[in-house]
Amino acid sequence: MHAPVQVLVRHHRDADVIGKLALAGALLLLAGGLGLVAPLATAASGSGVCGVNAELESGALDTGQRALDAEQRTNLATVLAVGDHAGIGQRGKLIAVMTAVTESSLRNLDHGDDAGPDSRGLFQQRTSWGPIEVRMDPAGASGLFYAALMKVAGWSSMRPWDAAQAVQRSAYDDGANYRKNYALAIQLTTSQSANDCQTWAPSDTIVLPGAGGAVARAQQLVGSHGYYQLCARLAANIWGRPRAGYFSAAQQWSRMIATGNAHARDRRPPVGALVFWATDGPYGHVAVYVGDGRIVSNDINDRAPGEGGVYLVEIGLIESQWNATYLGWAPPIYPSA
């Protein structure tokens, strides 16, 4: 929920759980494990990756195996989105995808192996990498990997599998385990980049159940104040809840991915959808799509820090004004009280 005003840089968080952020210490603390109640609204099957679904689901990629399933597609999208936001470039994203394919087959594993029983997540990162909440979160684990990769001297000029080995320190000193998935990683990375949706095409013909009331509440809130750094709470209030139950938009998005409710990079949100962005801090941003290509968002047009205004703006303004990275949309699903 990061919202820069002019040259200010600030990190948004839900004030109710601000103390929990101390656990992060470094990168992307995106804790999971919250129980969910039944969705306030349902949508078509989640975990779609806009622009690559047809190719991946049809098996058009020469993977040597069945096409990627929903979990793998969303994890792939997350690895690439975090790489985009980190500005690591195509080569860095390729190395990350190759590593995740090798370590976990793009699955968020909650176990290790005999060589590393404490390894967890997409990149099978061990305890020394950081808190398990970060390692078990696809975005957090990706952030840890990219941070470690950028610390490897000359990584961009190394052979990709050597760079991956320098980060992971696997049992294969020559990186042969990563090299065998190099061609597949090229296909996955290239396909995602070439087909990623770049144009907003929100669908006002699809309206989530209950969205009429949510849109009405959103319109009533426009012009109010007091939501400085509280984007997750604003979205929850729009959907008739007193609080979000997540300490950040990033954590909420992570949970949507984990539960298969994320529509990653899909720029066709239905009316009432929660739309998510990654920002230059670990907390992210969420707003509510209210139709006609517009969202209700906090902070975006604030003239001074702490104003916390609520605004009706074009959906593309978050990226153009805050230089944020669009992640996707999800229905309004919240933890039980």
Secondary structure as the mmCIF struct_conf table of DSSP 4:
data_model
#
loop_
_struct_conf.conf_type_id
_struct_conf.id
_struct_conf.beg_label_comp_id
_struct_conf.beg_label_asym_id
_struct_conf.beg_label_seq_id
_struct_conf.end_label_comp_id
_struct_conf.end_label_asym_id
_struct_conf.end_label_seq_id
TURN_TY1_P TURN_TY1_P1 GLN A 6 VAL A 7
HELX_RH_3T_P HELX_RH_3T_P1 ALA A 15 LEU A 23
TURN_TY1_P TURN_TY1_P2 ALA A 24 ALA A 24
BEND BEND1 GLY A 25 LEU A 27
STRN STRN1 LEU A 36 LEU A 36
HELX_LH_PP_P HELX_LH_PP_P1 VAL A 37 PRO A 39
BEND BEND2 LEU A 40 ALA A 41
BEND BEND3 ALA A 44 ALA A 44
BEND BEND4 GLY A 46 GLY A 46
TURN_TY1_P TURN_TY1_P3 CYS A 50 VAL A 52
HELX_RH_AL_P HELX_RH_AL_P1 ASN A 53 SER A 58
TURN_TY1_P TURN_TY1_P4 GLY A 59 GLY A 59
BEND BEND5 LEU A 61 LEU A 61
BEND BEND6 GLY A 64 ARG A 66
HELX_LH_PP_P HELX_LH_PP_P2 ALA A 67 LEU A 68
HELX_RH_AL_P HELX_RH_AL_P2 ALA A 70 ALA A 86
TURN_TY1_P TURN_TY1_P5 GLY A 87 GLY A 87
HELX_RH_AL_P HELX_RH_AL_P3 GLY A 89 SER A 104
TURN_TY1_P TURN_TY1_P6 SER A 105 LEU A 106
BEND BEND7 ASP A 110 ASP A 110
BEND BEND8 ASP A 114 ALA A 115
TURN_TY1_P TURN_TY1_P7 PRO A 117 ASP A 118
STRN STRN2 ARG A 120 ARG A 120
TURN_TY1_P TURN_TY1_P8 GLY A 121 GLN A 124
STRN STRN3 GLN A 125 GLN A 125
HELX_RH_3T_P HELX_RH_3T_P2 THR A 127 TRP A 129
HELX_RH_AL_P HELX_RH_AL_P4 ILE A 132 ARG A 135
TURN_TY1_P TURN_TY1_P9 MET A 136 MET A 136
BEND BEND9 ASP A 137 ASP A 137
HELX_RH_AL_P HELX_RH_AL_P5 PRO A 138 MET A 150
TURN_TY1_P TURN_TY1_P10 LYS A 151 LYS A 151
BEND BEND10 VAL A 152 VAL A 152
TURN_TY1_P TURN_TY1_P11 ALA A 153 GLY A 154
HELX_RH_3T_P HELX_RH_3T_P3 TRP A 155 SER A 157
BEND BEND11 MET A 158 MET A 158
HELX_RH_AL_P HELX_RH_AL_P6 PRO A 160 GLN A 168
BEND BEND12 ALA A 171 ALA A 171
TURN_TY1_P TURN_TY1_P12 ASP A 173 ASP A 174
HELX_RH_AL_P HELX_RH_AL_P7 ALA A 176 ARG A 179
TURN_TY1_P TURN_TY1_P13 LYS A 180 ASN A 181
HELX_RH_AL_P HELX_RH_AL_P8 TYR A 182 ASN A 195
BEND BEND13 THR A 199 THR A 199
STRN STRN4 SER A 203 VAL A 207
TURN_TY1_P TURN_TY1_P14 PRO A 209 GLY A 210
HELX_RH_AL_P HELX_RH_AL_P9 ALA A 211 LEU A 221
TURN_TY1_P TURN_TY1_P15 VAL A 222 GLY A 223
TURN_TY1_P TURN_TY1_P16 TYR A 228 GLN A 229
HELX_RH_AL_P HELX_RH_AL_P10 CYS A 231 ILE A 238
TURN_TY1_P TURN_TY1_P17 TRP A 239 GLY A 240
BEND BEND14 PRO A 242 PRO A 242
BEND BEND15 GLY A 245 SER A 248
HELX_RH_AL_P HELX_RH_AL_P11 ALA A 249 ALA A 258
TURN_TY1_P TURN_TY1_P18 THR A 259 GLY A 260
STRN STRN5 HIS A 263 ALA A 264
TURN_TY1_P TURN_TY1_P19 ARG A 265 ARG A 265
HELX_LH_PP_P HELX_LH_PP_P3 PRO A 269 PRO A 269
STRN STRN6 PRO A 270 VAL A 271
TURN_TY1_P TURN_TY1_P20 GLY A 272 GLY A 272
STRN STRN7 LEU A 274 ALA A 278
BEND BEND16 ASP A 280 TYR A 283
STRN STRN8 HIS A 285 GLY A 291
TURN_TY1_P TURN_TY1_P21 ASP A 292 GLY A 293
STRN STRN9 ARG A 294 ASN A 298
BEND BEND17 ASP A 299 ASP A 299
TURN_TY1_P TURN_TY1_P22 ILE A 300 ASN A 301
BEND BEND18 ARG A 303 ALA A 304
TURN_TY1_P TURN_TY1_P23 PRO A 305 GLY A 306
STRN STRN10 VAL A 310 GLU A 314
TURN_TY1_P TURN_TY1_P24 ILE A 315 GLY A 316
HELX_RH_AL_P HELX_RH_AL_P12 LEU A 317 TRP A 322
STRN STRN11 THR A 325 ALA A 330
STRN STRN12 PRO A 335 PRO A 335
#
